[in-house]
Amino acid sequence: MKFAPSSRTDRARARAAFTLAEVLAALLFMAIVIPVALNGLRIASLAAQVGERKTVAARVAERVLNEQTLPVVATTGGNNTSGSITEGPYEYRWTVQSVPWTEGTLQLMTVKVTYQVQGRDYEVTVSTLMDSATL
């Protein structure tokens, strides 16, 4: 004895199921999309961290450059060529380089700040021209 659906809504409900092929196609689609989406999130996270720390590194470079160009520091022999500053849990290593400029008595002072994000080193460079008579 066969029981057949008695009304149209029952027949439509019986035909509304997914086939095995549709389910497998959906799983295949998810297997392709999910890793790509996770990689995109990882890249976005890395970009956010690099941007945030780059802002701090630029601030550190500007502070070091201002300290190195002060006449008081230069006359007391306080010019350091390298060091490190800790901001929160992160360390920013800096180096100062001073080279003669092509014109006049100017010196090009450059501060390079290096920081690490997810195992890779990144760098920010800030430069200014100074009159070597004031150094």
C-alpha positions as CSV (number, residue, x, y, z in Angstrom):
1,M,0.0,0.0,0.0
2,K,1.3,3.4,-1.0
3,F,0.6,6.6,0.8
4,A,0.4,9.5,-1.6
5,P,0.4,13.1,-0.5
6,S,-3.2,14.2,-0.2
7,S,-2.9,17.8,-1.1
8,R,-0.8,20.1,-3.3
9,T,1.2,21.6,-0.4
10,D,2.2,18.1,0.7
11,R,3.4,17.3,-2.8
12,A,5.4,20.5,-3.0
13,R,6.9,19.9,0.4
14,A,8.1,16.4,-0.7
15,R,9.8,17.9,-3.8
16,A,11.5,20.7,-1.8
17,A,14.5,18.6,-0.6
18,F,18.1,19.1,-1.9
19,T,19.7,16.4,-4.1
20,L,23.0,14.8,-3.3
21,A,24.6,16.7,-6.2
22,E,23.4,20.0,-4.9
23,V,24.8,19.3,-1.5
24,L,28.2,18.2,-2.9
25,A,28.3,21.3,-5.1
26,A,27.7,23.5,-2.1
27,L,30.4,21.7,0.0
28,L,32.8,22.1,-2.9
29,F,32.0,25.8,-3.2
30,M,32.6,26.3,0.6
31,A,35.9,24.4,0.4
32,I,37.1,26.9,-2.2
33,V,35.7,30.1,-0.7
34,I,36.5,29.6,3.0
35,P,40.4,29.4,2.6
36,V,40.4,32.4,0.3
37,A,38.3,34.4,2.8
38,L,40.6,33.4,5.7
39,N,43.7,34.4,3.8
40,G,42.0,37.7,3.1
41,L,41.4,38.2,6.8
42,R,45.0,37.4,7.6
43,I,46.2,39.9,5.0
44,A,43.9,42.6,6.4
45,S,45.1,41.9,9.9
46,L,48.7,42.2,8.9
47,A,48.0,45.5,7.1
48,A,46.3,46.9,10.1
49,Q,49.1,45.9,12.4
50,V,51.8,47.3,10.0
51,G,49.8,50.6,9.7
52,E,49.4,51.0,13.4
53,R,53.0,50.3,14.2
54,K,54.2,52.5,11.3
55,T,52.4,55.4,12.9
56,V,54.2,54.8,16.2
57,A,57.5,54.3,14.4
58,A,57.1,57.6,12.5
59,R,56.5,59.3,15.9
60,V,59.6,57.7,17.4
61,A,61.7,58.7,14.4
62,E,60.5,62.3,14.6
63,R,61.2,62.4,18.4
64,V,64.7,60.9,17.9
65,L,65.4,63.3,15.0
66,N,64.3,66.3,17.1
67,E,66.5,65.2,20.0
68,Q,69.5,64.6,17.8
69,T,69.3,68.0,16.1
70,L,69.1,70.0,19.3
71,P,72.3,72.2,19.7
72,V,72.5,71.4,23.4
73,V,72.7,67.7,22.7
74,A,75.3,68.2,20.0
75,T,77.6,70.4,22.1
76,T,77.5,68.0,25.1
77,G,78.5,65.1,22.9
78,G,75.1,63.4,23.4
79,N,74.6,62.4,19.8
80,N,73.8,58.7,19.7
81,T,73.9,56.8,16.5
82,S,71.5,54.0,17.5
83,G,69.2,52.8,20.2
84,S,65.8,51.4,20.9
85,I,62.6,52.6,22.4
86,T,59.8,50.5,23.8
87,E,56.2,51.6,23.2
88,G,53.8,49.3,25.0
89,P,54.8,45.7,24.3
90,Y,56.7,46.6,21.1
91,E,60.3,47.6,20.5
92,Y,61.4,50.1,17.9
93,R,65.1,50.1,17.0
94,W,66.5,53.3,15.5
95,T,69.7,54.5,13.9
96,V,70.8,58.0,13.0
97,Q,73.1,58.8,10.0
98,S,74.5,62.2,9.2
99,V,76.1,62.8,5.8
100,P,77.2,66.1,4.1
101,W,74.8,67.7,1.8
102,T,75.9,68.7,-1.7
103,E,75.4,72.5,-1.1
104,G,76.9,74.7,1.5
105,T,77.4,73.6,5.1
106,L,74.3,71.5,5.3
107,Q,74.1,68.0,6.8
108,L,71.4,65.4,5.9
109,M,70.3,63.7,9.1
110,T,68.3,60.5,8.6
111,V,66.6,58.4,11.3
112,K,65.6,54.8,10.4
113,V,63.3,53.1,12.7
114,T,62.9,49.3,12.4
115,Y,60.0,47.3,13.9
116,Q,58.7,43.8,13.6
117,V,55.2,42.6,12.7
118,Q,54.4,38.9,12.5
119,G,58.1,37.9,12.1
120,R,58.9,40.4,9.3
121,D,61.0,43.6,9.7
122,Y,59.5,46.9,8.5
123,E,61.2,50.3,8.3
124,V,60.3,54.0,8.5
125,T,62.8,56.7,7.5
126,V,62.6,60.4,8.4
127,S,65.2,62.9,7.2
128,T,65.9,66.6,7.6
129,L,68.6,69.1,6.6
130,M,70.6,70.8,9.3
131,D,73.2,73.5,9.2
132,S,76.4,71.9,10.3
133,A,77.4,75.1,12.1
134,T,74.6,74.4,14.6
135,L,75.6,70.8,15.1
